[in-house]
Amino acid sequence: MIKEYIDAAISRRQCDTVLKNARYADVFCGKLRKGDIAICGDRIVGVGKYRGKVEYDLNGKIVLPGFIDAHVHIESSKLSPEGFASIVVPRGTVTVIADPHEITNVCGEEGAKYVAAAAERTPLEVKLMLPSCVPATPFETSGATLSGGDIQRLIAENAFYGLGEFMNYPAVIKGDGEAVKKLEAAHAQGKACDGHAPALHGKALNAYLCGGIITDHECEGKKEIEEKLSKGMYVALRHGSTARNIQADGKVVNAKNYRRFLICTDDRHASDICEYGHIDDALRTAVAAGVDPLRAVTMATLNAAECYGLKWRGAVAPFYFADLAVVDDLEDFCVTHVFKNGKLVAERGKPLFDAAEKYIPDCVKDTVHIGTVTADEFKIALKGTRAKAITLTGGSIVTGCETVELPSLNGDVNIADMQILKLAVLERHKLTGNIGLGLLKGYGFHGGAVGLTVAHDSHNMLIVGDDNRSMAKVARELAQIGGGMAVYDRKQDEMLSVPLDIGGIMSSAEPAELVAASEKIYARAYVMGVKPEVDAFLSLAFMSLAVVPRLKLLDTGLFDVEKFAFTDINAD
Amino acid sequence: MIKEYIDAAISRRQCDTVLKNARYADVFCGKLRKGDIAICGDRIVGVGKYRGKVEYDLNGKIVLPGFIDAHVHIESSKLSPEGFASIVVPRGTVTVIADPHEITNVCGEEGAKYVAAAAERTPLEVKLMLPSCVPATPFETSGATLSGGDIQRLIAENAFYGLGEFMNYPAVIKGDGEAVKKLEAAHAQGKACDGHAPALHGKALNAYLCGGIITDHECEGKKEIEEKLSKGMYVALRHGSTARNIQADGKVVNAKNYRRFLICTDDRHASDICEYGHIDDALRTAVAAGVDPLRAVTMATLNAAECYGLKWRGAVAPFYFADLAVVDDLEDFCVTHVFKNGKLVAERGKPLFDAAEKYIPDCVKDTVHIGTVTADEFKIALKGTRAKAITLTGGSIVTGCETVELPSLNGDVNIADMQILKLAVLERHKLTGNIGLGLLKGYGFHGGAVGLTVAHDSHNMLIVGDDNRSMAKVARELAQIGGGMAVYDRKQDEMLSVPLDIGGIMSSAEPAELVAASEKIYARAYVMGVKPEVDAFLSLAFMSLAVVPRLKLLDTGLFDVEKFAFTDINAD
C-alpha cells in the first residue's frame, strides 16, 4: 500500500476522502493548525491542499485524533461489546485498552476472547489485556481461574495485547512466585503490564514497579501522582461512573509532565455514556477544570498510543491511521464525525455501522447455575444476640464492620424494624450450593428483596432483603432470566428484572432499551427506601469484593479484608 | 530476575550498587530530585534510602540517564568501534543508533555486522540500522550493493534494529519500486525507518513520510523544523564535526514540542570527540544556547528511547536499566562516572574497559585494490581550451561548476600557476581500472598531491595534485598502506600517511595515536597551501558524493548532480 499512499500524498493519484477547510490538532507541537486532511485507504496521507473522491467541507471545525480509552472494563457498561461500541464510537472513542476481567471471572479465557471477537464486528478497536488476577482472591468461588501457567500460555497468543491491571499488588511486593511468573511471562513476550496500585508509595511502589508495570489509574492527589510519574508510570486520570478524578487532579497536569498522563474510564455505565458521554466528556471535564485543551487531547490520543506502542495512531499526520474525531470546538467537544481507519463510522452522534446483531458464543450463555432455592436457606442462626454487620456508605466501596444487637426467632435473626437487612451471596457458577450469609446496614431498603449477578469480582449472585421468601424469589428470578438485576416488591407482589444474559453481567439488548429498563428497576428500588446517596445496584456489586476493606461477604462466608481471612458472624 | 529486583527494591535483599546522596534527573516531570539510587544487577530498582554492597557517595552530584546518540556513522570518527567506544562512553554516551553506511558501501552486509560485533566487546550499546541506500547512486562503483531483495532478507535479521536513513528521498517521493520494497520490508518487520530529508516540505514531505519514516537530522530553521515535527517526525539536532545546528536551532525547542527532539552527532571525528566531547558537548552547547537543561537531557535520553522503542532505557526510575551518566552540574556536563547495565564502565574521563584488542574480521581487511598506477593515467586530454572545473567552498559540501580556460601540452592540461588542481577518483574495490578525472578550484594546494580512500559514499580513492607523478605516488602509497590518508611533498620528497586499515576508512590505532598522526598530516597539507577555511581531507571526501549538488567526480566520470547524469569535462 505504501506506493498508493505516496502517490496520493504527492497528488499523482486522487485521495479517497478529503476533509476540506479543517483545523486540526497538532499533538506534537500542541498547536491548532489549518489545512485539508487527505485520506487514502486507511491512512492520512497529507495535510495541505488536496482534492478527493469524497470531500467534506468542515468549515473550520476541528479534527482531533480519535480518542483512546487507556483502561476500560467494557463489561461495566453492562452492554455487549457491540452495544458498547455503538455508543462510544459516536463520541469519538475509536480504540480501547480493554481488560475483560469481569467476564473472565465468569467464563475464563473464552470469555476474554469473546469481548474482542464481538468488538471486531464494529469499528471499535479493542486491544485486549489478559486479566492477571482471576480470581481476585483464592477464598471465593469464581467461574474460572487463570493460574501462572495459564497466563504463560495465553500471553503468548496474539489475541492478548498485554497483561491487565495487576490488582494483586501485595503479591508483587512480596515477590510471590505465581505473580512473578505472570509478570515474567508478559515481559518475555515484550507485552505491556498495566498497574493498579492505590496509594502505593516509597519502597513498596519501587518494588511493585520492579514487576515491570507501566501504568496506574488508581492515583489521587498531587503527591501520589507526581511520585508515580517520576518513577516512570503513565498515570491515567479516570472518568468512570463512580471513580472520577479529572476535576480534582487536572490541576496536577502541567507543561513538563503532561506527556505521561492518559485518560481512562475504567468502569462507566451505559446510562452515563448515553447521557454525558465517554472520553469526550472526560475532555470536556478536563478543560472545564483548567487543563489546556490540546494537552487534554494529547493525553487521550498520542500519549496513550505511545504508552501502549500503538504504532501510527494518536495523531493527525501523514502515514498515521485515519482515526479521527471531528468536533465543533475545544470546549464542548461535541463530536460530529468519527473516522476509523479512513472510514466514516459515525455522524452527529449516530453510529453508521450495524451493531444490532450480536455475537454471543455458547461460552457466555447460560452461566447462572444454582440449585433449588428455598426461603429457609436465608436463615441466619446466631449463637447469641450480637453479630457483625457490614456497613455501607454511599459513594464508597469501602465498607465498615459494626457490631449489632438483634433478637432471634425460630433459629433465624429477627430484623423487622431494625434498619438492618440480610445479605446473601449464592455461588452461581459450579452448583456448589455455597451460600454466604451476612447482615447489611446503610442500604435503607424494606419490603422485599433486591438481587444481582454482578458482584465483583467473582460475580456470584448477591441478594439483599428483609424477608427470606422475597430473597428466594429474587434468586429464582435471577436464575430464570440467566442473570441480571431484579427487585421484588412484597406489598405489590411484583417482580421487576433486567436480564444480563451475557455471562450474567452484560446485556444483549440495545443500549437505549437497557438504560430504560435499568431506570425502571432503579426507580422501584429507591421507592422501596434505598438511600438516595447509595447506588441501588452498583453499591451492592462491591459487597463481595474481598480486596477492598473492610468487611465483605463471599459465597464461602463473611470475610475480614484487613485480616485477609474469614470471620464469624457472631460478634462474641 | 524480577524476583531479585523486587526483593532489592523493598530491601529484603542488599542492592549491588547504591549511588548515595544523589540528585537525579526526573525526565518524566522535568525536575531534579534527590535520593539514593539503588541498583540490582543491570537495573535500577529504586530511588529513596538504600544501602548496597558497593556505595558511591555522590555528595549532590547529578545522575542523568546515559546518553543516546540518535544517529551516528561510527566510521566518521575514523576509529574502530572499540576505539570509538573508548572515547564516547567516558563522555556519557552509552547507546548509539548507528548506521554503518560507509563500511557497508565498502564491504557489504558483513561490514555492517562487523560494526556491531566489534562494539559488543565494549559497554557501548550499538543499535544497528541497516543502510538503505548502498550505493548512493547507480552511476558509480562501490564495494557492495544492497538491492531491495537484500534489504528484505537482511531487515528480518535480529542484527538490524531498523532501516538506516533513507537518503534517496527522490526515489521515495517518486514511488520507485526498489525504494518502496525496502520500506515495506522494514514495516513488515515492525522496524523503524530513519529519514534524511534536507529542505523537504509540503506535499513532497508528505509523500516522503508516507514511506513510514520517523526521523530527520537534516533539518534547519524554525519553519522547517516545525513542519517536520507537526507531521510526526522526530527531529534530531545535530552536533557533528561540520554540521552543527544546536546553537542556532536550540531556540526552536519549547515546552510544547520538546518531546519530539533528539540529539545526534551523525559525523564526528575522533579529534573533536577527544577535544570537545560527544553528546555531553551537545548538551553543553544546547544549554549555552538557552535550552532548559532538563529538556536538553530529555532529548538525549528519554526521547530517543521512545522514538526507537528502547524499552526501559532513557530514565532514572525503578526497573529501568542502570545506564547512567554522573555529572557535576547541568552547565558544563562534566561526566565523572558512567554506568552501563549497572556496571561502572568509565570514571573521570577514562574507560574502565579494555578496548585495546580489536576485532578485525577478514571482510574489512585489505580492501584497497588498484592495479599498477602510472603518472600517465592522470593525463587530461581536452578537445579545446575550455573545461569544467569543480569549485570547492570551505565549510560546504555543495560544490560549484566553473568553466576555466587552460592550455594543454603533450596531450595533457597544463595547470602550472593556475590555482587549479587535478582531481582523480580511482575505483579501488573491484580492480575495474576505472579512473575519473577532473579539475578542482578553491582547495589552494601546490607542490605535490593529497589523497584518501574516504570518499563518500562509495569510498573510492580520491587524489588531488598539481603533477601526475605525485598523484601516482600517493595512489601507490594508499594502496600499500591498505587505505587511509596521504600527502606527498614534492619539494621535500616526503610522503606522510595515516593508515585506515579497516575498510580503508577506519583505523585500528588507539584514538590518541590516530589523532596525533592526523594532526601531522593535516599540518603538512596546510603548509602546502590548503586554504585555512577548507578541511584538508574531509572536504575532499565529499567531492564524489553524487547526491549533493552540483558538480562531482565519480570513478566513472564527471557528474552533474542537478541533471543527475554524467557530463563532459570539455566545456564547449
Interface residues (C-beta under 8 A of the other chain):
Chain A: I2 K3 Y5 I6 D7 A8 A9 I10 S11 R12 D26 F28 C29 G30 K31 R33 A38 R43 V45 G46 V47 G48 V172 I173 G175 V180 L183 E184 H187 G190 G202 K203 A204 L205 N206 A207 L209 C210 G211 G212 E226 L229 S230 K231 G232 A255 K256 N257 R259 R260 E306 G309 K311 W312 A315 A317 P318 F319 Y320
Chain B: I2 K3 Y5 I6 D7 A8 A9 I10 S11 R12 D26 F28 C29 G30 K31 R33 A38 R43 V45 G46 V47 G48 V172 I173 G175 V180 L183 E184 H187 G190 G202 K203 A204 L205 N206 A207 L209 C210 G211 G212 E226 L229 S230 K231 G232 A255 K256 N257 R259 R260 E306 G309 K311 W312 A315 A317 P318 F319 Y320
